[in-house]
Amino acid sequence: MNILSRGRFAAAMLGLSFWASAALCAEPTRYPLTLQNCGVAVTIAKAPSRVVSVGQSSTEILLSLGLGDRMVGTAVWFEPVMPEFAAANARIRRLADNDPSFEAVVGQQPDFVAAQYEGLIGAKGRVGTREQFAALRVPSYVSPSDCVEKDNAAGGDGARTQLFSMALITQEIHELAAIFDIADRGDALVARLQKREADAIASIAGTGAQGLPVLFWFSSREVKGDAFVAGKTGAPAYILSALGARNVIRTDDEWPTVSWESIAVANPAVIVIARMDRRRFPADDVETKLNFLQTDPVASRLDAVRQRHLVIMNAQSMNPTIRTIDGIEQLAQGIRSFSIGK
């Protein structure tokens, strides 16, 4: 392992040790439990038994904790659920593929609601406000990854004031585990995620990943228009930081729109392309993206396109979710397959 690789691996281990030190102790939960969550004090009287999750990441964390039997509704999906949870998820009522109504959520008579984004359940929540749920004595919980060191009032997908870290997903796992009195399951899940991240980082030791310029392309409102690409502080930035690569986009916005002429100036060596089932915009379709890259007079001249250094990644792996670990693994595999630097 060369000096740069050893340094990158050591930094990753330091980050993983932070995860471990931040973990809650595996002790039985004492109710009532009060948590500070995204600026709101949430009190849980007892372990919830009727849960609605609004956001795919929230759903998949709950399923990863073995809580499928307590879930009575889900909503906001980008793609199919993780394959290992397909059977459990099929038994849960899907309230909507996108945003459900407040009435649809409370109609399930939940005693706990978990949300992936403040934009769904928050001060200006499209589904409802936390005050609306509290008025019905339904505790609500929002993923820390969407509020800690993040300004959601900035418009769009918000702007982060510091780099997203998987420590925020770890926090969510441990807090949900405490809410449901299953701290041992939370500890086990975090340990598995830690090992997968360390293994992915180790797998590219000695490759040309250090400083490799990379672009993450999520979608576009118009195929030939400006692209929604990853800024320097979101989940893709964490993936790149973990692997020692470099984001060619330097804005703090989570998903800024950038012209292909500007992207051409940066000339990424690798382009990571989102695959999703959602069809809100024409470029949500991965095949549409690939065809554009091959035929557009500007994009087709990029080094990444000419050398076919393209990585297809599930959209959820580009969001601050439990699947960000999948993204680290997928990009590491792509870098190995390209034999960059050899």
NORCORMO-V178481 format. One record per residue. RES is the residue in three letters. PHI is phi in degrees with one decimal (* if undefined). Layout:
# NORCORMO-V178481
res=RES phi=PHI
res=RES phi=PHI
This chain:
# NORCORMO-V178481
res=MET phi=*
res=ASN phi=-75.7
res=ILE phi=-61.0
res=LEU phi=-63.2
res=SER phi=-66.2
res=ARG phi=-62.1
res=GLY phi=-63.8
res=ARG phi=-65.0
res=PHE phi=-66.2
res=ALA phi=-64.1
res=ALA phi=-63.0
res=ALA phi=-64.6
res=MET phi=-64.7
res=LEU phi=-63.1
res=GLY phi=-63.5
res=LEU phi=-67.7
res=SER phi=-65.5
res=PHE phi=-64.2
res=TRP phi=-54.3
res=ALA phi=-64.1
res=SER phi=-69.3
res=ALA phi=-83.4
res=ALA phi=-66.8
res=LEU phi=-75.3
res=CYS phi=-66.6
res=ALA phi=-78.4
res=GLU phi=-118.2
res=PRO phi=-59.1
res=THR phi=-75.2
res=ARG phi=-102.5
res=TYR phi=-97.4
res=PRO phi=-70.8
res=LEU phi=-104.8
res=THR phi=-116.4
res=LEU phi=-120.5
res=GLN phi=-91.5
res=ASN phi=-130.0
res=CYS phi=51.4
res=GLY phi=81.9
res=VAL phi=-122.9
res=ALA phi=-81.0
res=VAL phi=-114.3
res=THR phi=-111.7
res=ILE phi=-109.6
res=ALA phi=-77.5
res=LYS phi=-158.7
res=ALA phi=-59.2
res=PRO phi=-62.7
res=SER phi=-124.5
res=ARG phi=-134.0
res=VAL phi=-115.0
res=VAL phi=-114.5
res=SER phi=-112.4
res=VAL phi=-113.2
res=GLY phi=132.7
res=GLN phi=-60.3
res=SER phi=-62.8
res=SER phi=-58.8
res=THR phi=-60.3
res=GLU phi=-71.9
res=ILE phi=-68.5
res=LEU phi=-61.7
res=LEU phi=-66.2
res=SER phi=-64.6
res=LEU phi=-88.9
res=GLY phi=74.4
res=LEU phi=-108.3
res=GLY phi=-57.8
res=ASP phi=-72.6
res=ARG phi=-104.2
res=MET phi=-96.9
res=VAL phi=-116.6
res=GLY phi=-173.6
res=THR phi=-137.3
res=ALA phi=-163.9
res=VAL phi=66.1
res=TRP phi=-120.3
res=PHE phi=-99.4
res=GLU phi=-161.5
res=PRO phi=-59.2
res=VAL phi=-62.7
res=MET phi=-50.6
res=PRO phi=-52.8
res=GLU phi=-69.1
res=PHE phi=-111.7
res=ALA phi=-59.8
res=ALA phi=-66.9
res=ALA phi=-64.7
res=ASN phi=-69.0
res=ALA phi=-64.3
res=ARG phi=-86.8
res=ILE phi=-100.5
res=ARG phi=-69.1
res=ARG phi=-90.9
res=LEU phi=-77.3
res=ALA phi=-169.6
res=ASP phi=-72.8
res=ASN phi=-111.2
res=ASP phi=-74.9
res=PRO phi=-82.8
res=SER phi=-80.9
res=PHE phi=-58.1
res=GLU phi=-64.3
res=ALA phi=-64.8
res=VAL phi=-70.1
res=VAL phi=-70.2
res=GLY phi=-63.7
res=GLN phi=-85.0
res=GLN phi=52.7
res=PRO phi=-73.3
res=ASP phi=-110.6
res=PHE phi=-167.4
res=VAL phi=-127.4
res=ALA phi=-113.2
res=ALA phi=-128.7
res=GLN phi=-79.7
res=TYR phi=-129.7
res=GLU phi=-62.6
res=GLY phi=-64.4
res=LEU phi=-89.9
res=ILE phi=-131.5
res=GLY phi=-172.8
res=ALA phi=-56.4
res=LYS phi=-125.5
res=GLY phi=-60.1
res=ARG phi=-68.2
res=VAL phi=-87.7
res=GLY phi=173.7
res=THR phi=-93.6
res=ARG phi=-67.5
res=GLU phi=-65.3
res=GLN phi=-62.6
res=PHE phi=-69.8
res=ALA phi=-61.6
res=ALA phi=-62.0
res=LEU phi=-97.1
res=ARG phi=60.0
res=VAL phi=-112.9
res=PRO phi=-64.9
res=SER phi=-121.3
res=TYR phi=-137.2
res=VAL phi=-115.6
res=SER phi=-55.7
res=PRO phi=-57.2
res=SER phi=-64.2
res=ASP phi=-105.6
res=CYS phi=-138.5
res=VAL phi=-73.7
res=GLU phi=52.9
res=LYS phi=-143.2
res=ASP phi=-102.3
res=ASN phi=-85.1
res=ALA phi=-85.0
res=ALA phi=-75.3
res=GLY phi=93.2
res=GLY phi=60.8
res=ASP phi=-92.7
res=GLY phi=86.3
res=ALA phi=-132.6
res=ARG phi=-89.8
res=THR phi=-95.5
res=GLN phi=-153.3
res=LEU phi=-60.7
res=PHE phi=-56.2
res=SER phi=-133.2
res=MET phi=-62.7
res=ALA phi=-58.9
res=LEU phi=-71.4
res=ILE phi=-69.0
res=THR phi=-60.4
res=GLN phi=-58.1
res=GLU phi=-61.2
res=ILE phi=-60.7
res=HIS phi=-67.7
res=GLU phi=-69.3
res=LEU phi=-64.8
res=ALA phi=-61.8
res=ALA phi=-67.3
res=ILE phi=-58.7
res=PHE phi=-98.1
res=ASP phi=59.1
res=ILE phi=-134.4
res=ALA phi=-58.0
res=ASP phi=-63.6
res=ARG phi=-67.8
res=GLY phi=-63.2
res=ASP phi=-60.8
res=ALA phi=-66.2
res=LEU phi=-65.0
res=VAL phi=-62.7
res=ALA phi=-60.7
res=ARG phi=-65.8
res=LEU phi=-64.7
res=GLN phi=-59.3
res=LYS phi=-65.4
res=ARG phi=-63.4
res=GLU phi=-64.9
res=ALA phi=-62.1
res=ASP phi=-65.5
res=ALA phi=-64.4
res=ILE phi=-63.3
res=ALA phi=-64.3
res=SER phi=-69.1
res=ILE phi=-109.6
res=ALA phi=-59.0
res=GLY phi=86.2
res=THR phi=-88.7
res=GLY phi=-92.0
res=ALA phi=-74.5
res=GLN phi=-61.4
res=GLY phi=76.3
res=LEU phi=-62.1
res=PRO phi=-77.2
res=VAL phi=-130.8
res=LEU phi=-118.3
res=PHE phi=-105.3
res=TRP phi=-109.7
res=PHE phi=-87.3
res=SER phi=-168.4
res=SER phi=-154.1
res=ARG phi=-63.5
res=GLU phi=-125.2
res=VAL phi=-54.2
res=LYS phi=-94.1
res=GLY phi=-92.6
res=ASP phi=-62.2
res=ALA phi=-101.5
res=PHE phi=-78.5
res=VAL phi=-124.4
res=ALA phi=-76.7
res=GLY phi=-78.9
res=LYS phi=-90.6
res=THR phi=-127.3
res=GLY phi=-86.7
res=ALA phi=-60.2
res=PRO phi=-59.7
res=ALA phi=-64.4
res=TYR phi=-65.5
res=ILE phi=-57.9
res=LEU phi=-65.5
res=SER phi=-61.9
res=ALA phi=-62.2
res=LEU phi=-94.4
res=GLY phi=81.2
res=ALA phi=-89.4
res=ARG phi=-132.2
res=ASN phi=-82.1
res=VAL phi=-79.0
res=ILE phi=-100.1
res=ARG phi=-114.7
res=THR phi=-82.7
res=ASP phi=-77.6
res=ASP phi=-58.0
res=GLU phi=-64.5
res=TRP phi=-135.9
res=PRO phi=-70.3
res=THR phi=-96.0
res=VAL phi=-133.7
res=SER phi=-74.4
res=TRP phi=-71.5
res=GLU phi=-66.4
res=SER phi=-68.7
res=ILE phi=-63.7
res=ALA phi=-63.5
res=VAL phi=-63.5
res=ALA phi=-73.3
res=ASN phi=46.8
res=PRO phi=-63.7
res=ALA phi=-84.1
res=VAL phi=-138.5
res=ILE phi=-118.2
res=VAL phi=-100.2
res=ILE phi=-116.2
res=ALA phi=-77.2
res=ARG phi=-111.9
res=MET phi=-151.7
res=ASP phi=-85.9
res=ARG phi=-58.8
res=ARG phi=-133.7
res=ARG phi=-79.9
res=PHE phi=-122.8
res=PRO phi=-55.6
res=ALA phi=-84.7
res=ASP phi=-63.0
res=ASP phi=-74.3
res=VAL phi=-66.0
res=GLU phi=-66.7
res=THR phi=-64.0
res=LYS phi=-62.3
res=LEU phi=-63.1
res=ASN phi=-63.9
res=PHE phi=-60.4
res=LEU phi=-61.4
res=GLN phi=-79.8
res=THR phi=-112.6
res=ASP phi=-68.8
res=PRO phi=-62.9
res=VAL phi=-89.7
res=ALA phi=-63.1
res=SER phi=-66.6
res=ARG phi=-94.1
res=LEU phi=-65.3
res=ASP phi=-57.0
res=ALA phi=-61.2
res=VAL phi=-77.0
res=ARG phi=-62.1
res=GLN phi=-93.5
res=ARG phi=56.6
res=HIS phi=-90.8
res=LEU phi=-118.7
res=VAL phi=-117.2
res=ILE phi=-89.7
res=MET phi=-131.3
res=ASN phi=-59.3
res=ALA phi=-57.0
res=GLN phi=-64.1
res=SER phi=-73.4
res=MET phi=-90.6
res=ASN phi=-101.0
res=PRO phi=-71.2
res=THR phi=-139.9
res=ILE phi=-63.6
res=ARG phi=-82.9
res=THR phi=-57.6
res=ILE phi=-63.1
res=ASP phi=-57.0
res=GLY phi=-62.6
res=ILE phi=-60.3
res=GLU phi=-65.6
res=GLN phi=-67.4
res=LEU phi=-69.8
res=ALA phi=-60.7
res=GLN phi=-63.7
res=GLY phi=-62.4
res=ILE phi=-60.8
res=ARG phi=-63.4
res=SER phi=-70.7
res=PHE phi=-79.6
res=SER phi=52.2
res=ILE phi=-68.1
res=GLY phi=87.9
res=LYS phi=-100.7
